Amino acid sequence: MVESPACVYCQAWHRRIGPGYAASAAGRAAPLMRTDIDGPWPDGVALARRPRITPTFILLDHGRELARLEGYTGDNSFYPLIGRMLAQGAR
């Protein structure tokens, strides 16, 4: 998760989704690693392009980007969208 301390959407995600994410199917399949949009970036991460929107959820496989979800549109759409992202990354 690429985030910013000033991002109200990141704060909403942490309040509404964050507490249960690790225990969810998505959280077990793709554990959350948080990174500030201004860096530093984790070693060995190769992104398709630099994130410009927070939050951005990037699915990695051995540091290589497979898929990304930009933004947080709310509680009802997050898990279906992240599920599609995980399915896309599994291809």
PDB file of N, CA, C and O in Angstrom, chain B, residues numbered from 101:
ATOM      1  N   MET B 101       0.853  -1.175   0.000  1.00  0.00           N
ATOM      2  CA  MET B 101       0.000   0.000   0.000  1.00  0.00           C
ATOM      3  C   MET B 101       0.893   1.229   0.000  1.00  0.00           C
ATOM      4  O   MET B 101       1.694   1.431   0.913  1.00  0.00           O
ATOM      5  N   VAL B 102       0.747   2.036  -1.020  1.00  0.00           N
ATOM      6  CA  VAL B 102       1.454   3.312  -1.099  1.00  0.00           C
ATOM      7  C   VAL B 102       0.493   4.355  -0.550  1.00  0.00           C
ATOM      8  O   VAL B 102      -0.643   4.479  -1.007  1.00  0.00           O
ATOM      9  N   GLU B 103       0.973   5.104   0.445  1.00  0.00           N
ATOM     10  CA  GLU B 103       0.085   6.026   1.148  1.00  0.00           C
ATOM     11  C   GLU B 103       0.790   7.327   1.482  1.00  0.00           C
ATOM     12  O   GLU B 103       1.990   7.487   1.258  1.00  0.00           O
ATOM     13  N   SER B 104       0.015   8.247   2.022  1.00  0.00           N
ATOM     14  CA  SER B 104       0.526   9.536   2.478  1.00  0.00           C
ATOM     15  C   SER B 104      -0.157   9.875   3.797  1.00  0.00           C
ATOM     16  O   SER B 104      -1.351   9.618   3.954  1.00  0.00           O
ATOM     17  N   PRO B 105       0.576  10.444   4.743  1.00  0.00           N
ATOM     18  CA  PRO B 105      -0.044  10.798   6.027  1.00  0.00           C
ATOM     19  C   PRO B 105      -1.192  11.806   5.876  1.00  0.00           C
ATOM     20  O   PRO B 105      -2.099  11.840   6.708  1.00  0.00           O
ATOM     21  N   ALA B 106      -1.155  12.612   4.833  1.00  0.00           N
ATOM     22  CA  ALA B 106      -2.189  13.633   4.627  1.00  0.00           C
ATOM     23  C   ALA B 106      -3.394  13.125   3.836  1.00  0.00           C
ATOM     24  O   ALA B 106      -4.358  13.867   3.644  1.00  0.00           O
ATOM     25  N   CYS B 107      -3.355  11.894   3.382  1.00  0.00           N
ATOM     26  CA  CYS B 107      -4.402  11.339   2.517  1.00  0.00           C
ATOM     27  C   CYS B 107      -5.630  10.918   3.334  1.00  0.00           C
ATOM     28  O   CYS B 107      -5.559   9.985   4.133  1.00  0.00           O
ATOM     29  N   VAL B 108      -6.747  11.607   3.130  1.00  0.00           N
ATOM     30  CA  VAL B 108      -7.969  11.268   3.871  1.00  0.00           C
ATOM     31  C   VAL B 108      -8.518   9.910   3.447  1.00  0.00           C
ATOM     32  O   VAL B 108      -9.164   9.231   4.245  1.00  0.00           O
ATOM     33  N   TYR B 109      -8.269   9.507   2.206  1.00  0.00           N
ATOM     34  CA  TYR B 109      -8.733   8.204   1.739  1.00  0.00           C
ATOM     35  C   TYR B 109      -7.913   7.080   2.368  1.00  0.00           C
ATOM     36  O   TYR B 109      -8.445   6.009   2.660  1.00  0.00           O
ATOM     37  N   CYS B 110      -6.622   7.321   2.575  1.00  0.00           N
ATOM     38  CA  CYS B 110      -5.780   6.348   3.278  1.00  0.00           C
ATOM     39  C   CYS B 110      -6.268   6.190   4.718  1.00  0.00           C
ATOM     40  O   CYS B 110      -6.369   5.075   5.229  1.00  0.00           O
ATOM     41  N   GLN B 111      -6.565   7.308   5.361  1.00  0.00           N
ATOM     42  CA  GLN B 111      -7.054   7.281   6.738  1.00  0.00           C
ATOM     43  C   GLN B 111      -8.373   6.520   6.822  1.00  0.00           C
ATOM     44  O   GLN B 111      -8.584   5.733   7.745  1.00  0.00           O
ATOM     45  N   ALA B 112      -9.256   6.754   5.857  1.00  0.00           N
ATOM     46  CA  ALA B 112     -10.538   6.037   5.829  1.00  0.00           C
ATOM     47  C   ALA B 112     -10.306   4.543   5.640  1.00  0.00           C
ATOM     48  O   ALA B 112     -10.951   3.729   6.302  1.00  0.00           O
ATOM     49  N   TRP B 113      -9.392   4.172   4.744  1.00  0.00           N
ATOM     50  CA  TRP B 113      -9.088   2.759   4.540  1.00  0.00           C
ATOM     51  C   TRP B 113      -8.581   2.130   5.830  1.00  0.00           C
ATOM     52  O   TRP B 113      -9.028   1.046   6.205  1.00  0.00           O
ATOM     53  N   HIS B 114      -7.662   2.787   6.509  1.00  0.00           N
ATOM     54  CA  HIS B 114      -7.104   2.251   7.760  1.00  0.00           C
ATOM     55  C   HIS B 114      -8.177   2.119   8.841  1.00  0.00           C
ATOM     56  O   HIS B 114      -8.119   1.200   9.659  1.00  0.00           O
ATOM     57  N   ARG B 115      -9.135   3.011   8.851  1.00  0.00           N
ATOM     58  CA  ARG B 115     -10.210   2.972   9.846  1.00  0.00           C
ATOM     59  C   ARG B 115     -11.220   1.875   9.526  1.00  0.00           C
ATOM     60  O   ARG B 115     -11.652   1.147  10.419  1.00  0.00           O
ATOM     61  N   ARG B 116     -11.596   1.758   8.258  1.00  0.00           N
ATOM     62  CA  ARG B 116     -12.712   0.889   7.877  1.00  0.00           C
ATOM     63  C   ARG B 116     -12.296  -0.514   7.441  1.00  0.00           C
ATOM     64  O   ARG B 116     -12.956  -1.491   7.793  1.00  0.00           O
ATOM     65  N   ILE B 117     -11.221  -0.621   6.688  1.00  0.00           N
ATOM     66  CA  ILE B 117     -10.796  -1.905   6.126  1.00  0.00           C
ATOM     67  C   ILE B 117      -9.597  -2.468   6.888  1.00  0.00           C
ATOM     68  O   ILE B 117      -9.523  -3.671   7.138  1.00  0.00           O
ATOM     69  N   GLY B 118      -8.674  -1.605   7.248  1.00  0.00           N
ATOM     70  CA  GLY B 118      -7.419  -2.009   7.870  1.00  0.00           C
ATOM     71  C   GLY B 118      -7.528  -2.984   9.024  1.00  0.00           C
ATOM     72  O   GLY B 118      -6.787  -3.967   9.054  1.00  0.00           O
ATOM     73  N   PRO B 119      -8.439  -2.752   9.995  1.00  0.00           N
ATOM     74  CA  PRO B 119      -8.492  -3.660  11.149  1.00  0.00           C
ATOM     75  C   PRO B 119      -8.775  -5.129  10.795  1.00  0.00           C
ATOM     76  O   PRO B 119      -8.310  -6.026  11.498  1.00  0.00           O
ATOM     77  N   GLY B 120      -9.518  -5.381   9.736  1.00  0.00           N
ATOM     78  CA  GLY B 120      -9.851  -6.762   9.383  1.00  0.00           C
ATOM     79  C   GLY B 120      -9.111  -7.301   8.173  1.00  0.00           C
ATOM     80  O   GLY B 120      -9.280  -8.465   7.810  1.00  0.00           O
ATOM     81  N   TYR B 121      -8.291  -6.465   7.546  1.00  0.00           N
ATOM     82  CA  TYR B 121      -7.660  -6.889   6.290  1.00  0.00           C
ATOM     83  C   TYR B 121      -6.785  -8.129   6.458  1.00  0.00           C
ATOM     84  O   TYR B 121      -6.898  -9.063   5.664  1.00  0.00           O
ATOM     85  N   ALA B 122      -5.928  -8.164   7.453  1.00  0.00           N
ATOM     86  CA  ALA B 122      -4.995  -9.288   7.624  1.00  0.00           C
ATOM     87  C   ALA B 122      -5.723 -10.625   7.777  1.00  0.00           C
ATOM     88  O   ALA B 122      -5.205 -11.662   7.362  1.00  0.00           O
ATOM     89  N   ALA B 123      -6.915 -10.607   8.369  1.00  0.00           N
ATOM     90  CA  ALA B 123      -7.668 -11.841   8.581  1.00  0.00           C
ATOM     91  C   ALA B 123      -8.536 -12.217   7.377  1.00  0.00           C
ATOM     92  O   ALA B 123      -9.097 -13.312   7.343  1.00  0.00           O
ATOM     93  N   SER B 124      -8.652 -11.328   6.397  1.00  0.00           N
ATOM     94  CA  SER B 124      -9.479 -11.600   5.223  1.00  0.00           C
ATOM     95  C   SER B 124      -8.743 -12.522   4.249  1.00  0.00           C
ATOM     96  O   SER B 124      -7.532 -12.714   4.354  1.00  0.00           O
ATOM     97  N   ALA B 125      -9.489 -13.087   3.307  1.00  0.00           N
ATOM     98  CA  ALA B 125      -8.869 -13.929   2.278  1.00  0.00           C
ATOM     99  C   ALA B 125      -7.855 -13.122   1.473  1.00  0.00           C
ATOM    100  O   ALA B 125      -6.772 -13.619   1.162  1.00  0.00           O
ATOM    101  N   ALA B 126      -8.195 -11.892   1.138  1.00  0.00           N
ATOM    102  CA  ALA B 126      -7.262 -11.038   0.396  1.00  0.00           C
ATOM    103  C   ALA B 126      -6.016 -10.752   1.226  1.00  0.00           C
ATOM    104  O   ALA B 126      -4.900 -10.775   0.706  1.00  0.00           O
ATOM    105  N   GLY B 127      -6.203 -10.487   2.505  1.00  0.00           N
ATOM    106  CA  GLY B 127      -5.073 -10.196   3.384  1.00  0.00           C
ATOM    107  C   GLY B 127      -4.148 -11.379   3.578  1.00  0.00           C
ATOM    108  O   GLY B 127      -2.940 -11.211   3.741  1.00  0.00           O
ATOM    109  N   ARG B 128      -4.713 -12.574   3.562  1.00  0.00           N
ATOM    110  CA  ARG B 128      -3.880 -13.770   3.669  1.00  0.00           C
ATOM    111  C   ARG B 128      -3.135 -14.035   2.366  1.00  0.00           C
ATOM    112  O   ARG B 128      -1.999 -14.508   2.380  1.00  0.00           O
ATOM    113  N   ALA B 129      -3.779 -13.728   1.234  1.00  0.00           N
ATOM    114  CA  ALA B 129      -3.147 -13.946  -0.073  1.00  0.00           C
ATOM    115  C   ALA B 129      -2.109 -12.870  -0.387  1.00  0.00           C
ATOM    116  O   ALA B 129      -1.099 -13.140  -1.036  1.00  0.00           O
ATOM    117  N   ALA B 130      -2.372 -11.642   0.083  1.00  0.00           N
ATOM    118  CA  ALA B 130      -1.489 -10.515  -0.218  1.00  0.00           C
ATOM    119  C   ALA B 130      -1.320  -9.668   1.042  1.00  0.00           C
ATOM    120  O   ALA B 130      -2.000  -8.656   1.207  1.00  0.00           O
ATOM    121  N   PRO B 131      -0.416 -10.078   1.930  1.00  0.00           N
ATOM    122  CA  PRO B 131      -0.194  -9.300   3.154  1.00  0.00           C
ATOM    123  C   PRO B 131       0.209  -7.868   2.825  1.00  0.00           C
ATOM    124  O   PRO B 131       0.893  -7.608   1.836  1.00  0.00           O
ATOM    125  N   LEU B 132      -0.223  -6.960   3.665  1.00  0.00           N
ATOM    126  CA  LEU B 132      -0.010  -5.532   3.436  1.00  0.00           C
ATOM    127  C   LEU B 132       1.384  -5.099   3.864  1.00  0.00           C
ATOM    128  O   LEU B 132       1.829  -5.397   4.972  1.00  0.00           O
ATOM    129  N   MET B 133       2.062  -4.397   2.975  1.00  0.00           N
ATOM    130  CA  MET B 133       3.319  -3.730   3.275  1.00  0.00           C
ATOM    131  C   MET B 133       3.077  -2.255   2.944  1.00  0.00           C
ATOM    132  O   MET B 133       2.733  -1.920   1.810  1.00  0.00           O
ATOM    133  N   ARG B 134       3.255  -1.394   3.916  1.00  0.00           N
ATOM    134  CA  ARG B 134       2.964   0.028   3.740  1.00  0.00           C
ATOM    135  C   ARG B 134       4.231   0.805   3.368  1.00  0.00           C
ATOM    136  O   ARG B 134       5.295   0.601   3.951  1.00  0.00           O
ATOM    137  N   THR B 135       4.091   1.705   2.380  1.00  0.00           N
ATOM    138  CA  THR B 135       5.192   2.538   1.924  1.00  0.00           C
ATOM    139  C   THR B 135       4.675   3.946   1.688  1.00  0.00           C
ATOM    140  O   THR B 135       3.613   4.127   1.093  1.00  0.00           O
ATOM    141  N   ASP B 136       5.409   4.934   2.145  1.00  0.00           N
ATOM    142  CA  ASP B 136       5.051   6.324   1.907  1.00  0.00           C
ATOM    143  C   ASP B 136       5.274   6.663   0.437  1.00  0.00           C
ATOM    144  O   ASP B 136       6.239   6.196  -0.168  1.00  0.00           O
ATOM    145  N   ILE B 137       4.400   7.460  -0.130  1.00  0.00           N
ATOM    146  CA  ILE B 137       4.503   7.815  -1.547  1.00  0.00           C
ATOM    147  C   ILE B 137       5.816   8.531  -1.870  1.00  0.00           C
ATOM    148  O   ILE B 137       6.288   8.490  -3.007  1.00  0.00           O
ATOM    149  N   ASP B 138       6.397   9.183  -0.873  1.00  0.00           N
ATOM    150  CA  ASP B 138       7.668   9.873  -1.079  1.00  0.00           C
ATOM    151  C   ASP B 138       8.874   8.984  -0.786  1.00  0.00           C
ATOM    152  O   ASP B 138      10.012   9.454  -0.813  1.00  0.00           O
ATOM    153  N   GLY B 139       8.634   7.708  -0.507  1.00  0.00           N
ATOM    154  CA  GLY B 139       9.726   6.772  -0.246  1.00  0.00           C
ATOM    155  C   GLY B 139      10.158   6.810   1.200  1.00  0.00           C
ATOM    156  O   GLY B 139       9.565   7.513   2.019  1.00  0.00           O
ATOM    157  N   PRO B 140      11.170   6.070   1.505  1.00  0.00           N
ATOM    158  CA  PRO B 140      11.996   5.267   0.610  1.00  0.00           C
ATOM    159  C   PRO B 140      11.259   4.009   0.149  1.00  0.00           C
ATOM    160  O   PRO B 140      10.378   3.494   0.838  1.00  0.00           O
ATOM    161  N   TRP B 141      11.642   3.532  -1.028  1.00  0.00           N
ATOM    162  CA  TRP B 141      11.039   2.337  -1.582  1.00  0.00           C
ATOM    163  C   TRP B 141      11.794   1.111  -1.088  1.00  0.00           C
ATOM    164  O   TRP B 141      13.013   1.158  -0.921  1.00  0.00           O
ATOM    165  N   PRO B 142      11.083   0.020  -0.855  1.00  0.00           N
ATOM    166  CA  PRO B 142      11.771  -1.211  -0.422  1.00  0.00           C
ATOM    167  C   PRO B 142      12.780  -1.670  -1.479  1.00  0.00           C
ATOM    168  O   PRO B 142      12.550  -1.508  -2.677  1.00  0.00           O
ATOM    169  N   ASP B 143      13.870  -2.227  -1.035  1.00  0.00           N
ATOM    170  CA  ASP B 143      14.888  -2.748  -1.951  1.00  0.00           C
ATOM    171  C   ASP B 143      14.299  -3.857  -2.814  1.00  0.00           C
ATOM    172  O   ASP B 143      13.510  -4.676  -2.340  1.00  0.00           O
ATOM    173  N   GLY B 144      14.682  -3.874  -4.059  1.00  0.00           N
ATOM    174  CA  GLY B 144      14.304  -4.957  -4.957  1.00  0.00           C
ATOM    175  C   GLY B 144      12.913  -4.857  -5.544  1.00  0.00           C
ATOM    176  O   GLY B 144      12.442  -5.813  -6.160  1.00  0.00           O
ATOM    177  N   VAL B 145      12.233  -3.720  -5.373  1.00  0.00           N
ATOM    178  CA  VAL B 145      10.885  -3.561  -5.918  1.00  0.00           C
ATOM    179  C   VAL B 145      10.980  -2.918  -7.297  1.00  0.00           C
ATOM    180  O   VAL B 145      11.604  -1.870  -7.461  1.00  0.00           O
ATOM    181  N   ALA B 146      10.351  -3.562  -8.295  1.00  0.00           N
ATOM    182  CA  ALA B 146      10.331  -3.052  -9.659  1.00  0.00           C
ATOM    183  C   ALA B 146       8.891  -2.737 -10.035  1.00  0.00           C
ATOM    184  O   ALA B 146       8.081  -3.642 -10.234  1.00  0.00           O
ATOM    185  N   LEU B 147       8.578  -1.448 -10.131  1.00  0.00           N
ATOM    186  CA  LEU B 147       7.215  -1.013 -10.439  1.00  0.00           C
ATOM    187  C   LEU B 147       7.088  -0.673 -11.918  1.00  0.00           C
ATOM    188  O   LEU B 147       8.056  -0.263 -12.560  1.00  0.00           O
ATOM    189  N   ALA B 148       5.873  -0.850 -12.453  1.00  0.00           N
ATOM    190  CA  ALA B 148       5.607  -0.498 -13.842  1.00  0.00           C
ATOM    191  C   ALA B 148       5.718   1.016 -14.036  1.00  0.00           C
ATOM    192  O   ALA B 148       6.194   1.483 -15.071  1.00  0.00           O
ATOM    193  N   ARG B 149       5.277   1.772 -13.038  1.00  0.00           N
ATOM    194  CA  ARG B 149       5.385   3.233 -13.051  1.00  0.00           C
ATOM    195  C   ARG B 149       5.267   3.725 -11.616  1.00  0.00           C
ATOM    196  O   ARG B 149       4.723   3.031 -10.757  1.00  0.00           O
ATOM    197  N   ARG B 150       5.768   4.901 -11.365  1.00  0.00           N
ATOM    198  CA  ARG B 150       5.731   5.477 -10.024  1.00  0.00           C
ATOM    199  C   ARG B 150       4.285   5.827  -9.653  1.00  0.00           C
ATOM    200  O   ARG B 150       3.588   6.458 -10.449  1.00  0.00           O
ATOM    201  N   PRO B 151       3.827   5.435  -8.480  1.00  0.00           N
ATOM    202  CA  PRO B 151       2.471   5.794  -8.043  1.00  0.00           C
ATOM    203  C   PRO B 151       2.336   7.311  -7.862  1.00  0.00           C
ATOM    204  O   PRO B 151       3.254   7.972  -7.377  1.00  0.00           O
ATOM    205  N   ARG B 152       1.184   7.847  -8.257  1.00  0.00           N
ATOM    206  CA  ARG B 152       0.893   9.270  -8.083  1.00  0.00           C
ATOM    207  C   ARG B 152      -0.365   9.508  -7.267  1.00  0.00           C
ATOM    208  O   ARG B 152      -0.665  10.640  -6.887  1.00  0.00           O
ATOM    209  N   ILE B 153      -1.098   8.439  -7.000  1.00  0.00           N
ATOM    210  CA  ILE B 153      -2.374   8.516  -6.282  1.00  0.00           C
ATOM    211  C   ILE B 153      -2.230   7.738  -4.983  1.00  0.00           C
ATOM    212  O   ILE B 153      -1.621   6.669  -4.956  1.00  0.00           O
ATOM    213  N   THR B 154      -2.794   8.280  -3.906  1.00  0.00           N
ATOM    214  CA  THR B 154      -2.832   7.528  -2.654  1.00  0.00           C
ATOM    215  C   THR B 154      -4.283   7.317  -2.258  1.00  0.00           C
ATOM    216  O   THR B 154      -5.112   8.209  -2.436  1.00  0.00           O
ATOM    217  N   PRO B 155      -4.593   6.153  -1.725  1.00  0.00           N
ATOM    218  CA  PRO B 155      -3.723   4.991  -1.652  1.00  0.00           C
ATOM    219  C   PRO B 155      -3.644   4.279  -2.994  1.00  0.00           C
ATOM    220  O   PRO B 155      -4.570   4.339  -3.802  1.00  0.00           O
ATOM    221  N   THR B 156      -2.536   3.612  -3.212  1.00  0.00           N
ATOM    222  CA  THR B 156      -2.364   2.702  -4.342  1.00  0.00           C
ATOM    223  C   THR B 156      -1.951   1.358  -3.766  1.00  0.00           C
ATOM    224  O   THR B 156      -1.014   1.270  -2.973  1.00  0.00           O
ATOM    225  N   PHE B 157      -2.652   0.325  -4.168  1.00  0.00           N
ATOM    226  CA  PHE B 157      -2.374  -1.036  -3.712  1.00  0.00           C
ATOM    227  C   PHE B 157      -1.698  -1.763  -4.861  1.00  0.00           C
ATOM    228  O   PHE B 157      -2.282  -1.903  -5.935  1.00  0.00           O
ATOM    229  N   ILE B 158      -0.472  -2.228  -4.646  1.00  0.00           N
ATOM    230  CA  ILE B 158       0.312  -2.855  -5.697  1.00  0.00           C
ATOM    231  C   ILE B 158       0.593  -4.304  -5.308  1.00  0.00           C
ATOM    232  O   ILE B 158       1.147  -4.579  -4.244  1.00  0.00           O
ATOM    233  N   LEU B 159       0.207  -5.214  -6.178  1.00  0.00           N
ATOM    234  CA  LEU B 159       0.455  -6.634  -5.965  1.00  0.00           C
ATOM    235  C   LEU B 159       1.827  -6.966  -6.535  1.00  0.00           C
ATOM    236  O   LEU B 159       2.096  -6.736  -7.714  1.00  0.00           O
ATOM    237  N   LEU B 160       2.687  -7.509  -5.685  1.00  0.00           N
ATOM    238  CA  LEU B 160       4.054  -7.846  -6.075  1.00  0.00           C
ATOM    239  C   LEU B 160       4.280  -9.350  -6.021  1.00  0.00           C
ATOM    240  O   LEU B 160       3.687 -10.049  -5.200  1.00  0.00           O
ATOM    241  N   ASP B 161       5.132  -9.831  -6.892  1.00  0.00           N
ATOM    242  CA  ASP B 161       5.608 -11.207  -6.850  1.00  0.00           C
ATOM    243  C   ASP B 161       7.126 -11.143  -6.935  1.00  0.00           C
ATOM    244  O   ASP B 161       7.680 -10.793  -7.978  1.00  0.00           O
ATOM    245  N   HIS B 162       7.799 -11.481  -5.839  1.00  0.00           N
ATOM    246  CA  HIS B 162       9.257 -11.381  -5.752  1.00  0.00           C
ATOM    247  C   HIS B 162       9.736  -9.996  -6.164  1.00  0.00           C
ATOM    248  O   HIS B 162      10.745  -9.861  -6.855  1.00  0.00           O
ATOM    249  N   GLY B 163       8.997  -8.952  -5.731  1.00  0.00           N
ATOM    250  CA  GLY B 163       9.391  -7.572  -5.985  1.00  0.00           C
ATOM    251  C   GLY B 163       8.962  -7.009  -7.323  1.00  0.00           C
ATOM    252  O   GLY B 163       9.199  -5.833  -7.597  1.00  0.00           O
ATOM    253  N   ARG B 164       8.340  -7.811  -8.158  1.00  0.00           N
ATOM    254  CA  ARG B 164       7.899  -7.374  -9.491  1.00  0.00           C
ATOM    255  C   ARG B 164       6.403  -7.093  -9.464  1.00  0.00           C
ATOM    256  O   ARG B 164       5.619  -7.903  -8.969  1.00  0.00           O
ATOM    257  N   GLU B 165       6.014  -5.951  -9.996  1.00  0.00           N
ATOM    258  CA  GLU B 165       4.598  -5.577 -10.016  1.00  0.00           C
ATOM    259  C   GLU B 165       3.802  -6.471 -10.951  1.00  0.00           C
ATOM    260  O   GLU B 165       4.167  -6.680 -12.107  1.00  0.00           O
ATOM    261  N   LEU B 166       2.689  -7.001 -10.409  1.00  0.00           N
ATOM    262  CA  LEU B 166       1.773  -7.815 -11.207  1.00  0.00           C
ATOM    263  C   LEU B 166       0.496  -7.054 -11.539  1.00  0.00           C
ATOM    264  O   LEU B 166      -0.045  -7.184 -12.638  1.00  0.00           O
ATOM    265  N   ALA B 167       0.014  -6.256 -10.580  1.00  0.00           N
ATOM    266  CA  ALA B 167      -1.246  -5.528 -10.760  1.00  0.00           C
ATOM    267  C   ALA B 167      -1.293  -4.400  -9.742  1.00  0.00           C
ATOM    268  O   ALA B 167      -0.557  -4.403  -8.755  1.00  0.00           O
ATOM    269  N   ARG B 168      -2.178  -3.428 -10.001  1.00  0.00           N
ATOM    270  CA  ARG B 168      -2.341  -2.341  -9.032  1.00  0.00           C
ATOM    271  C   ARG B 168      -3.788  -1.854  -9.011  1.00  0.00           C
ATOM    272  O   ARG B 168      -4.520  -1.952  -9.996  1.00  0.00           O
ATOM    273  N   LEU B 169      -4.163  -1.332  -7.863  1.00  0.00           N
ATOM    274  CA  LEU B 169      -5.467  -0.721  -7.632  1.00  0.00           C
ATOM    275  C   LEU B 169      -5.192   0.678  -7.113  1.00  0.00           C
ATOM    276  O   LEU B 169      -4.587   0.845  -6.054  1.00  0.00           O
ATOM    277  N   GLU B 170      -5.633   1.679  -7.854  1.00  0.00           N
ATOM    278  CA  GLU B 170      -5.375   3.068  -7.474  1.00  0.00           C
ATOM    279  C   GLU B 170      -6.629   3.665  -6.844  1.00  0.00           C
ATOM    280  O   GLU B 170      -7.714   3.631  -7.423  1.00  0.00           O
ATOM    281  N   GLY B 171      -6.451   4.213  -5.644  1.00  0.00           N
ATOM    282  CA  GLY B 171      -7.541   4.872  -4.948  1.00  0.00           C
ATOM    283  C   GLY B 171      -8.312   3.935  -4.039  1.00  0.00           C
ATOM    284  O   GLY B 171      -8.140   2.716  -4.061  1.00  0.00           O
ATOM    285  N   TYR B 172      -9.163   4.548  -3.244  1.00  0.00           N
ATOM    286  CA  TYR B 172     -10.066   3.819  -2.340  1.00  0.00           C
ATOM    287  C   TYR B 172     -11.443   4.414  -2.531  1.00  0.00           C
ATOM    288  O   TYR B 172     -11.680   5.570  -2.182  1.00  0.00           O
ATOM    289  N   THR B 173     -12.355   3.627  -3.084  1.00  0.00           N
ATOM    290  CA  THR B 173     -13.685   4.131  -3.421  1.00  0.00           C
ATOM    291  C   THR B 173     -14.744   3.791  -2.381  1.00  0.00           C
ATOM    292  O   THR B 173     -15.911   4.147  -2.546  1.00  0.00           O
ATOM    293  N   GLY B 174     -14.352   3.110  -1.320  1.00  0.00           N
ATOM    294  CA  GLY B 174     -15.305   2.812  -0.263  1.00  0.00           C
ATOM    295  C   GLY B 174     -15.321   1.352   0.135  1.00  0.00           C
ATOM    296  O   GLY B 174     -14.742   0.487  -0.521  1.00  0.00           O
ATOM    297  N   ASP B 175     -16.008   1.119   1.238  1.00  0.00           N
ATOM    298  CA  ASP B 175     -16.053  -0.212   1.845  1.00  0.00           C
ATOM    299  C   ASP B 175     -16.638  -1.271   0.914  1.00  0.00           C
ATOM    300  O   ASP B 175     -16.102  -2.375   0.817  1.00  0.00           O
ATOM    301  N   ASN B 176     -17.726  -0.944   0.234  1.00  0.00           N
ATOM    302  CA  ASN B 176     -18.429  -1.946  -0.563  1.00  0.00           C
ATOM    303  C   ASN B 176     -17.671  -2.371  -1.810  1.00  0.00           C
ATOM    304  O   ASN B 176     -17.856  -3.489  -2.291  1.00  0.00           O
ATOM    305  N   SER B 177     -16.831  -1.511  -2.336  1.00  0.00           N
ATOM    306  CA  SER B 177     -16.143  -1.847  -3.581  1.00  0.00           C
ATOM    307  C   SER B 177     -14.718  -2.352  -3.370  1.00  0.00           C
ATOM    308  O   SER B 177     -14.140  -2.932  -4.289  1.00  0.00           O
ATOM    309  N   PHE B 178     -14.133  -2.148  -2.187  1.00  0.00           N
ATOM    310  CA  PHE B 178     -12.729  -2.490  -2.012  1.00  0.00           C
ATOM    311  C   PHE B 178     -12.459  -3.981  -2.230  1.00  0.00           C
ATOM    312  O   PHE B 178     -11.606  -4.333  -3.045  1.00  0.00           O
ATOM    313  N   TYR B 179     -13.159  -4.854  -1.527  1.00  0.00           N
ATOM    314  CA  TYR B 179     -12.849  -6.283  -1.636  1.00  0.00           C
ATOM    315  C   TYR B 179     -13.144  -6.857  -3.024  1.00  0.00           C
ATOM    316  O   TYR B 179     -12.352  -7.666  -3.507  1.00  0.00           O
ATOM    317  N   PRO B 180     -14.237  -6.485  -3.688  1.00  0.00           N
ATOM    318  CA  PRO B 180     -14.400  -6.971  -5.067  1.00  0.00           C
ATOM    319  C   PRO B 180     -13.275  -6.496  -5.989  1.00  0.00           C
ATOM    320  O   PRO B 180     -12.797  -7.265  -6.824  1.00  0.00           O
ATOM    321  N   LEU B 181     -12.850  -5.241  -5.846  1.00  0.00           N
ATOM    322  CA  LEU B 181     -11.772  -4.727  -6.690  1.00  0.00           C
ATOM    323  C   LEU B 181     -10.438  -5.401  -6.378  1.00  0.00           C
ATOM    324  O   LEU B 181      -9.683  -5.738  -7.290  1.00  0.00           O
ATOM    325  N   ILE B 182     -10.150  -5.595  -5.104  1.00  0.00           N
ATOM    326  CA  ILE B 182      -8.892  -6.250  -4.733  1.00  0.00           C
ATOM    327  C   ILE B 182      -8.930  -7.721  -5.165  1.00  0.00           C
ATOM    328  O   ILE B 182      -7.897  -8.292  -5.517  1.00  0.00           O
ATOM    329  N   GLY B 183     -10.105  -8.325  -5.139  1.00  0.00           N
ATOM    330  CA  GLY B 183     -10.253  -9.699  -5.622  1.00  0.00           C
ATOM    331  C   GLY B 183      -9.940  -9.811  -7.104  1.00  0.00           C
ATOM    332  O   GLY B 183      -9.292 -10.766  -7.534  1.00  0.00           O
ATOM    333  N   ARG B 184     -10.400  -8.833  -7.894  1.00  0.00           N
ATOM    334  CA  ARG B 184     -10.080  -8.828  -9.325  1.00  0.00           C
ATOM    335  C   ARG B 184      -8.581  -8.631  -9.547  1.00  0.00           C
ATOM    336  O   ARG B 184      -7.984  -9.245 -10.431  1.00  0.00           O
ATOM    337  N   MET B 185      -7.987  -7.763  -8.727  1.00  0.00           N
ATOM    338  CA  MET B 185      -6.560  -7.526  -8.844  1.00  0.00           C
ATOM    339  C   MET B 185      -5.790  -8.812  -8.544  1.00  0.00           C
ATOM    340  O   MET B 185      -4.845  -9.146  -9.257  1.00  0.00           O
ATOM    341  N   LEU B 186      -6.185  -9.528  -7.504  1.00  0.00           N
ATOM    342  CA  LEU B 186      -5.518 -10.787  -7.152  1.00  0.00           C
ATOM    343  C   LEU B 186      -5.703 -11.824  -8.260  1.00  0.00           C
ATOM    344  O   LEU B 186      -4.776 -12.575  -8.562  1.00  0.00           O
ATOM    345  N   ALA B 187      -6.882 -11.872  -8.864  1.00  0.00           N
ATOM    346  CA  ALA B 187      -7.123 -12.804  -9.968  1.00  0.00           C
ATOM    347  C   ALA B 187      -6.263 -12.429 -11.160  1.00  0.00           C
ATOM    348  O   ALA B 187      -5.721 -13.309 -11.829  1.00  0.00           O
ATOM    349  N   GLN B 188      -6.128 -11.146 -11.438  1.00  0.00           N
ATOM    350  CA  GLN B 188      -5.288 -10.675 -12.542  1.00  0.00           C
ATOM    351  C   GLN B 188      -3.825 -11.054 -12.293  1.00  0.00           C
ATOM    352  O   GLN B 188      -3.123 -11.465 -13.216  1.00  0.00           O
ATOM    353  N   GLY B 189      -3.373 -10.917 -11.055  1.00  0.00           N
ATOM    354  CA  GLY B 189      -1.992 -11.247 -10.715  1.00  0.00           C
ATOM    355  C   GLY B 189      -1.715 -12.736 -10.760  1.00  0.00           C
ATOM    356  O   GLY B 189      -0.569 -13.151 -10.935  1.00  0.00           O
ATOM    357  N   ALA B 190      -2.758 -13.549 -10.604  1.00  0.00           N
ATOM    358  CA  ALA B 190      -2.580 -14.998 -10.591  1.00  0.00           C
ATOM    359  C   ALA B 190      -2.426 -15.576 -11.987  1.00  0.00           C
ATOM    360  O   ALA B 190      -2.062 -16.742 -12.140  1.00  0.00           O
ATOM    361  N   ARG B 191      -2.700 -14.773 -13.003  1.00  0.00           N
ATOM    362  CA  ARG B 191      -2.602 -15.277 -14.388  1.00  0.00           C
ATOM    363  C   ARG B 191      -1.197 -15.588 -14.776  1.00  0.00           C
ATOM    364  O   ARG B 191      -0.948 -16.019 -15.902  1.00  0.00           O
TER     365      ARG B 191
END
